[in-house]
Amino acid sequence: MSDNGAAPEQWPPVDLIAGLSLETTTGPESELDEKVHSQLPPKTEVLEITPSGASAWVQTVRIRTCQEGGTIRDYFKKSQSGRVGRRMMLGTFASGKIFYDYAPLNIPKPIAWGNYKSNEDMWFYLAEYHDMVDEVPDPQQFVSIIVKIHQESMGKSPTGKFGFDVPTHLANIPIDNDWEETWEKFFTKAMKRMLELEELSRGRVDEEFEELKQKLLTRVIPRLLRPLESGGRKVIPCLVHSDLWPGNCMPDADTDEIMIFDSCAYWGHNESDLGSWRAPRYRMGKPFLREYQKRIGMSYPEEDWDDRNASYAMRYDLLVSALFPNSDKFRNL
């Protein structure tokens, strides 16, 4: 159940801006929509639907079922309405599906996405459910999975370029994944989009800050990323999760395997996946970064590694500032 989706008709999407502070306040439905139910195995009986986790952007539930033969099996569903909801569910399914291909032991298996039969404006994503422990994962165990995905996917971008087939979302913020020939061009665009959304969410600061933003886009990023693609060197695109913080990477309560979910996939520079690890708020930091460097090394020039990581991390700081416009602590990072 999928299609090629639809990119936002314009940038930034008007319907997105109206929903930057969107909150889901309705409780879980008492009965499973017929179209969602049709994605489960034949003769599946729904026993109960209960809230699962916490999200300000979508409704998330756990669906407990009894399968033919008496087996109890749980499923995870998230849903949201409107065009934003459609893009969110499509991006989640497309991202989860390709990550599952590379790490099936560590990604909850995606099952379907689509809209309700009872309400065609309500969109859902359905996957296998895993009971997880809310704790920061072990660096060695976690990083080994990320390195495996990066290495095995490297060079397999379907176009050979940087981007992704459909729009994806960090929380409810859409990511412009249109394909680009170079990594510098793709990341410059990604940073520019995030700066635009942060300003729309929080408001303009002053002319000095505007000048700093232009210098970031026209001087800092080219200085840090252009050497990666100069002198005969190339960045080989790999599959990037792009939202690797502890809330999306937890041990399975039954198997101890680390489960990785809520990907916002694109094909990009492998080191860009490490940007969120830098933030003290995520309690990952140097142990995770050192473990990654030990396993896969650093892109040339190595002396720029920390500054590149800081530039990748800045995009996540802008994201949380846009998501929480009533809190100054994120804009002041």
Phi, psi and omega per residue, in radians:
M1 nan 1.607 -3.134
S2 -2.868 2.949 2.977
D3 -2.610 -2.984 -3.106
N4 -1.358 -0.115 3.093
G5 1.267 -3.028 3.129
A6 -2.499 2.225 3.066
A7 -1.225 2.755 3.048
P8 -0.939 2.440 -3.070
E9 -1.135 -0.449 3.137
Q10 -2.620 2.863 3.081
W11 -2.116 2.300 -0.102
P12 -1.362 2.677 -3.131
P13 -1.117 2.204 -3.097
V14 -1.092 -0.701 -3.115
D15 -1.171 -0.461 3.081
L16 -1.203 -0.811 -3.069
I17 -1.058 -0.660 3.111
A18 -1.153 -0.359 -3.065
G19 -1.952 0.308 -3.093
L20 -1.046 -0.633 3.137
S21 -1.787 0.429 -3.114
L22 -0.982 2.381 3.032
E23 -2.272 2.496 3.108
T24 -1.690 2.011 -3.037
T25 -1.933 -0.235 -3.113
T26 -1.334 2.597 3.111
G27 -1.406 2.969 -3.138
P28 -1.136 2.593 -3.133
E29 -1.180 2.662 -3.138
S30 -1.441 -0.431 3.108
E31 -2.231 2.532 -3.133
L32 -1.374 2.327 3.115
D33 -1.001 2.529 -3.061
E34 -1.038 -0.672 -3.113
K35 -1.219 -0.639 3.061
V36 -1.160 -0.778 -3.132
H37 -1.024 -0.591 -3.093
S38 -1.175 -0.277 3.120
Q39 -1.486 -0.143 3.102
L40 -1.517 2.823 3.132
P41 -1.001 2.623 3.122
P42 -0.950 2.549 3.100
K43 1.133 0.446 3.065
T44 -1.425 2.278 3.083
E45 -1.824 2.249 3.088
V46 -1.454 2.136 -3.114
L47 -1.583 -0.770 3.114
E48 -2.827 2.730 3.070
I49 -2.185 2.105 -3.071
T50 -2.294 2.702 3.099
P51 -1.037 2.582 3.130
S52 -2.399 1.993 -3.137
G53 1.247 -2.966 -3.125
A54 -2.396 2.325 3.118
S55 -2.573 2.390 3.069
A56 -1.507 -0.113 -2.967
W57 -1.974 -0.443 -3.126
V58 -2.484 2.845 2.994
Q59 -1.580 2.296 -3.115
T60 -2.155 2.294 -3.107
V61 -2.399 2.759 3.006
R62 -1.861 2.248 -3.124
I63 -1.912 1.955 3.109
R64 -1.614 2.265 -3.080
T65 -2.281 2.811 2.970
C66 -2.017 2.074 -3.096
Q67 -1.526 2.918 3.064
E68 -1.004 2.251 -3.075
G69 1.715 -0.106 3.033
G70 1.680 0.018 3.136
T71 -1.226 2.302 3.079
I72 -1.580 2.204 3.137
R73 -2.429 2.433 -3.115
D74 -1.873 2.622 3.095
Y75 -2.278 2.718 3.098
F76 -1.951 2.371 3.092
K77 -2.370 2.386 2.931
K78 -2.182 2.705 -3.043
S79 -2.647 2.701 3.054
Q80 -2.803 2.729 -3.039
S81 -1.746 2.909 2.992
G82 1.355 -3.030 -3.118
R83 -1.133 -0.634 3.072
V84 -1.070 -0.806 3.139
G85 -1.053 -0.708 3.130
R86 -1.073 -0.839 -3.133
R87 -1.118 -0.660 -3.139
M88 -1.102 -0.791 -3.086
M89 -1.241 -0.682 3.087
L90 -1.089 -0.832 -3.135
G91 -1.101 -0.689 3.112
T92 -1.090 -0.762 -3.126
F93 -1.166 -0.820 -3.120
A94 -1.095 -0.720 3.118
S95 -1.168 -0.858 -3.117
G96 -1.066 -0.670 -3.101
K97 -1.122 -0.788 -3.101
I98 -1.271 -0.589 3.069
F99 -1.188 -0.641 3.100
Y100 -1.076 -0.601 3.114
D101 -1.065 -0.566 -3.095
Y102 -1.640 -0.415 -3.088
A103 -2.547 1.175 -3.039
P104 -1.122 -0.387 3.113
L105 -1.373 -0.262 -2.989
N106 -2.126 0.083 3.138
I107 -2.178 2.182 3.038
P108 -0.994 2.232 -3.020
K109 -1.140 2.089 3.065
P110 -1.215 2.490 -3.127
I111 -1.977 -0.848 -3.067
A112 -2.891 2.850 2.917
W113 -2.487 2.761 3.128
G114 2.865 -2.873 3.120
N115 -1.988 2.797 -3.124
Y116 -1.209 2.656 2.962
K117 -1.323 -0.651 -3.085
S118 -1.346 -0.327 -3.129
N119 -2.671 1.704 -3.021
E120 -1.182 -0.185 3.110
D121 -1.636 0.000 3.110
M122 -1.795 2.224 -3.044
W123 -2.006 2.531 -3.059
F124 -2.327 2.766 2.970
Y125 -2.243 2.311 -3.066
L126 -2.147 2.352 -3.136
A127 -2.583 2.947 3.003
E128 -1.146 2.563 -3.122
Y129 -1.693 2.423 3.024
H130 -2.241 2.282 3.030
D131 -1.378 2.175 -3.014
M132 -2.167 2.731 3.125
V133 -1.707 2.192 -3.074
D134 -1.416 1.475 3.109
E135 -2.643 2.751 3.109
V136 -1.162 2.266 -3.084
P137 -1.215 2.806 3.063
D138 -1.142 2.270 -3.072
P139 -1.003 -0.806 -3.089
Q140 -1.135 -0.794 -3.122
Q141 -1.144 -0.768 -3.099
F142 -1.196 -0.865 -3.071
V143 -1.114 -0.589 3.129
S144 -1.054 -0.613 3.121
I145 -1.213 -0.793 -3.120
I146 -1.119 -0.747 3.120
V147 -1.083 -0.718 3.129
K148 -1.049 -0.807 3.138
I149 -1.111 -0.807 -3.139
H150 -1.057 -0.827 -3.076
Q151 -1.201 -0.741 -3.080
E152 -1.293 -0.412 -3.141
S153 -1.634 -0.219 -3.052
M154 -1.052 2.266 -3.141
G155 1.478 0.088 -3.082
K156 -1.916 0.270 3.018
S157 -0.954 2.265 -3.048
P158 -1.092 -0.362 3.116
T159 -1.916 -0.163 -3.006
G160 1.374 0.033 -3.080
K161 -1.907 -3.017 -3.130
F162 -1.869 2.194 -3.110
G163 2.626 -2.746 3.134
F164 -2.738 2.803 -3.028
D165 -1.189 -0.534 -3.061
V166 -2.355 2.810 3.013
P167 -1.113 2.506 3.022
T168 -2.129 3.081 -3.066
H169 -2.392 2.339 2.877
L170 -1.666 1.957 -2.899
A171 0.993 -2.145 3.114
N172 -1.875 0.299 -3.133
I173 -1.666 2.143 -3.082
P174 -1.317 2.574 3.107
I175 -1.927 2.256 -3.140
D176 -1.367 1.760 -3.054
N177 -1.754 0.287 3.109
D178 -0.941 2.455 -3.027
W179 -1.169 2.445 3.079
E180 -2.273 2.630 -3.085
E181 -1.282 -0.566 -3.074
T182 -2.148 2.707 3.097
W183 -1.174 -0.705 3.129
E184 -0.997 -0.776 -3.114
K185 -1.160 -0.725 -3.126
F186 -1.137 -0.817 -3.069
F187 -1.261 -0.614 3.069
T188 -1.030 -0.772 3.102
K189 -1.092 -0.756 -3.133
A190 -1.079 -0.730 3.119
M191 -1.184 -0.725 3.128
K192 -1.071 -0.765 3.121
R193 -1.060 -0.737 -3.116
M194 -1.194 -0.644 3.060
L195 -1.091 -0.716 3.126
E196 -1.098 -0.773 -3.111
L197 -1.211 -0.651 3.114
E198 -1.107 -0.693 3.116
E199 -1.176 -0.716 3.115
L200 -1.121 -0.589 3.141
S201 -1.345 -0.739 -2.979
R202 -1.833 -0.345 -3.070
G203 1.713 2.821 -3.134
R204 -1.280 2.503 -3.129
V205 -1.561 -1.384 3.111
D206 -2.821 3.078 -3.086
E207 -1.145 -0.595 3.120
E208 -1.083 -0.731 3.128
F209 -1.179 -0.659 3.101
E210 -1.083 -0.673 3.113
E211 -1.155 -0.673 3.105
L212 -1.128 -0.672 3.117
K213 -1.097 -0.746 3.138
Q214 -1.146 -0.656 3.102
K215 -1.161 -0.628 3.083
L216 -1.061 -0.798 -3.057
L217 -1.309 -0.618 -3.004
T218 -1.772 -0.276 -3.115
R219 -2.143 -0.926 -3.014
V220 -1.181 -0.910 -3.109
I221 -1.082 -0.821 3.068
P222 -1.024 -0.693 3.126
R223 -1.082 -0.646 -3.070
L224 -1.518 -0.569 -3.023
L225 -1.783 -0.484 -3.102
R226 -1.069 -0.659 3.108
P227 -1.042 -0.425 3.110
L228 -1.129 -0.441 -3.045
E229 -2.151 0.528 3.127
S230 -2.106 2.859 3.071
G231 1.086 0.566 -3.128
G232 1.485 -0.043 3.133
R233 -1.462 2.672 3.114
K234 -2.392 2.576 2.907
V235 -1.596 2.095 3.117
I236 -1.592 2.045 -3.076
P237 -1.059 2.412 2.970
C238 -2.234 2.989 -3.137
L239 -1.328 2.125 -3.104
V240 -1.953 2.245 3.108
H241 -1.246 -0.863 3.041
S242 1.308 0.175 3.038
D243 -2.578 0.876 -3.044
L244 -1.555 1.425 3.003
W245 -2.147 2.872 -3.003
P246 -0.997 -0.457 3.108
G247 -1.177 -0.282 3.134
N248 -1.988 0.157 -3.069
C249 -2.515 1.691 -3.033
M250 -2.335 2.618 3.070
P251 -1.205 2.450 3.014
D252 -1.204 2.270 -3.070
A253 -1.138 -0.415 -3.086
D254 -1.712 -0.604 -3.028
T255 -1.943 -0.242 -3.040
D256 1.192 0.005 3.027
E257 -1.184 2.435 3.091
I258 -1.339 2.195 3.129
M259 -1.757 2.306 -3.095
I260 -2.077 2.243 -3.021
F261 -2.549 -3.081 3.140
D262 0.920 0.764 3.114
S263 -1.258 2.644 3.067
C264 -2.186 1.245 -2.832
A265 -1.198 2.563 2.846
Y266 -2.727 2.874 3.052
W267 -1.644 2.055 -3.037
G268 -2.741 -2.886 3.110
H269 -1.256 2.243 -3.058
N270 -0.983 -0.632 -3.085
E271 -1.175 -0.345 3.141
S272 -1.160 -0.354 3.127
D273 -1.255 -0.190 -3.062
L274 -1.697 -0.007 -3.068
G275 -1.029 -0.737 -3.099
S276 -1.217 -0.362 -3.117
W277 -1.189 -0.391 -3.060
R278 -1.234 -0.521 -3.012
A279 -1.200 2.187 3.115
P280 -0.993 -0.493 -3.091
R281 -1.105 -0.334 -3.083
Y282 -1.738 -0.039 3.011
R283 0.955 0.712 3.115
M284 -2.006 -1.309 2.936
G285 1.071 -2.521 -2.949
K286 -1.032 -0.689 3.129
P287 -1.023 -0.666 3.130
F288 -1.294 -0.737 3.141
L289 -1.134 -0.746 3.124
R290 -1.131 -0.684 3.136
E291 -1.117 -0.688 3.117
Y292 -1.154 -0.811 3.135
Q293 -1.046 -0.680 -3.137
K294 -1.113 -0.633 -3.050
R295 -1.497 -0.551 -3.006
I296 -2.220 -0.161 -3.136
G297 1.421 -2.966 -3.118
M298 -2.177 2.515 3.061
S299 -1.179 2.648 3.088
Y300 -1.459 2.442 -0.005
P301 -1.407 2.301 -3.059
E302 -1.092 -0.536 -3.106
E303 -1.182 -0.272 3.097
D304 -1.601 0.006 -2.992
W305 -0.988 -0.863 -3.057
D306 -1.146 -0.685 3.118
D307 -1.192 -0.648 3.062
R308 -1.083 -0.773 3.141
N309 -1.069 -0.685 3.112
A310 -1.118 -0.670 3.121
S311 -1.198 -0.679 3.078
Y312 -1.134 -0.657 -3.130
A313 -1.181 -0.572 -3.096
M314 -1.036 -0.618 -3.131
R315 -1.092 -0.627 3.107
Y316 -1.252 -0.603 3.083
D317 -1.143 -0.674 3.071
L318 -1.129 -0.671 3.119
L319 -1.019 -0.909 -3.079
V320 -1.193 -0.513 3.055
S321 -1.134 -0.705 3.109
A322 -1.189 -0.637 -3.083
L323 -1.266 -0.474 -3.062
F324 -2.198 1.252 -3.031
P325 -1.164 -0.275 -3.120
N326 -1.592 0.051 3.126
S327 -2.059 2.160 -3.129
D328 -1.395 -0.286 -3.013
K329 -1.118 -0.539 -3.122
F330 -1.346 -0.665 3.105
R331 -1.204 -0.454 -3.097
N332 -1.596 0.149 3.134
L333 -1.042 nan nan
